[in-house]
Amino acid sequence: MLFEAIERKGTGAIKWDDTVRRFAREDLLPLWVADMDFAAPVAVQEALAQRIGHPVYGYSLYDDAFFEAIQWWYAHHFDWTIEREWIVPDHGVVVSINTAIAALTDVGDGVMIQTPIYPPFMTAVESNDRTLLENRLHYEAGRYTIDWEDFEAKAREASMFLLCSPHNPTTRAWNSEELQRMAAICRDNDVLIVADEIHSDVVHVRKHVPIGTLPQAREITLTLHAPSKTFNIAGLNQSYVIIPDPEIRATYRKRFAQIGLPHGNPLSIAALTAAYSPEGAVWLEALMEYLEDNIAFVRAYLGEYLPQIVPVETEATFLMWLDCRALDRDDAQLEHLFFDQARLALNPGISFGQAGSGFMRLNIGTSRSLLEQALKQLHVAVEGKRG
Ligand SMILES: Cc1ncc(COP(=O)(O)O)c(C=O)c1O
């Protein structure tokens, strides 16, 4: 299968068409927002074309095929048999995070997150007037681990834990031991787990374990997932929540109903159903290979030409988390180097919270040639050949 970057300029793509407005420069290579430059699987394209071919786009059902596709994907990919009634369709994982906080905690309640973290985790807690409890991840020798003493202390104060599994931006794919320990501490302290597993299909180092499959967590976990990252269809805004516990599900559903978006989008339903299929699984295998080659390419380039930039091991996702602290620049200077001198748009580590200071997040979901060009520009900028 051929993965090549598609020309996206002029399609309204945030990554390509909003770079000028956001970063006030016209000449940046966009390697930031987390979508890829690859075409969606042919099966998805065909399903969309077929649905578009019927020219009425009215209110649409989440039909049997939609639920069966999700059940199939979970059985196939994660060995998890999920009941149809556990699945609550939604229009985006961030929407579900906000809904879960609003439905299942009270104003002022503590909600724990692990920093550095995908920024909407922080905004969701704060904009819902909950108390942000930061369990800062421990970074040592190129690896992130959990500060367990702090995790237990924060769990005692928390009503909810927003788990990011795998974790964006550090790309940690939590292992079974870590997941079991987090689950047990949450259970012992009556902490609900909201597990954002949107990156769980793209794990490079081990088989992903949904925390909701663990006996300690099954009754207290909401699992949030979507085909959007995996199949590069984020613009279709189709996600879902898996909630095995009937009481939690009813409370969640009640708050969800208040939002007033009970129906599906016919195109998004068609796309999910086509993606979660044997064809989608084959496409994903090929994608993983391409991404892993990209990761190896970036690591080798940095190792040879830019050893001051140390990539954290990419355990999951199409994102790389670069430790730039040896460049000896503060966050503003780092941005100046990447944006103004190297002409690259990456996500500054500091935007993932103070714990991300000194880092940059690189999106490698693009062609090898674009990555090579980006790394060359960075090399020139670091060597000081361009002002
Ligand atoms: C961890 C994580 N959760 C959620 C999202 C966004 O999901 P959605 O577009 O479904 O709201 C992203 C996108 O980058 C993400 O990295």
The ligand as a Tripos MOL2 file, in Angstrom:
@<TRIPOS>MOLECULE
LIG
   16    16     1     0     0
SMALL
NO_CHARGES

@<TRIPOS>ATOM
      1 C1         -5.6100   12.5800   23.3670 C.3       1 LIG1
      2 C2         -6.5660   13.2410   22.4230 C.ar      1 LIG1
      3 N1         -7.8700   13.2630   22.7200 N.ar      1 LIG1
      4 C3         -8.7670   13.8460   21.8910 C.ar      1 LIG1
      5 C4         -8.3710   14.4400   20.7210 C.ar      1 LIG1
      6 C5         -9.3900   15.1020   19.8450 C.3       1 LIG1
      7 O1        -10.4560   14.2710   19.6350 O.3       1 LIG1
      8 P1        -11.7980   14.8000   18.9680 P.3       1 LIG1
      9 O2        -11.4170   15.4920   17.7090 O.co2     1 LIG1
     10 O3        -12.5990   13.5740   18.7640 O.co2     1 LIG1
     11 O4        -12.4170   15.7380   19.9660 O.co2     1 LIG1
     12 C6         -7.0140   14.4380   20.3710 C.ar      1 LIG1
     13 C7         -6.5590   15.0940   19.1410 C.2       1 LIG1
     14 O5         -5.4210   15.4050   18.9620 O.2       1 LIG1
     15 C8         -6.0980   13.8170   21.2370 C.ar      1 LIG1
     16 O6         -4.7880   13.7720   20.9530 O.3       1 LIG1
@<TRIPOS>BOND
     1     1     2 1
     2     2     3 ar
     3     2    15 ar
     4     3     4 ar
     5     4     5 ar
     6     5     6 1
     7     5    12 ar
     8     6     7 1
     9     7     8 1
    10     8     9 2
    11     8    10 1
    12     8    11 1
    13    12    13 1
    14    12    15 ar
    15    13    14 2
    16    15    16 1
@<TRIPOS>SUBSTRUCTURE
     1 LIG1         1 GROUP 0 **** ****
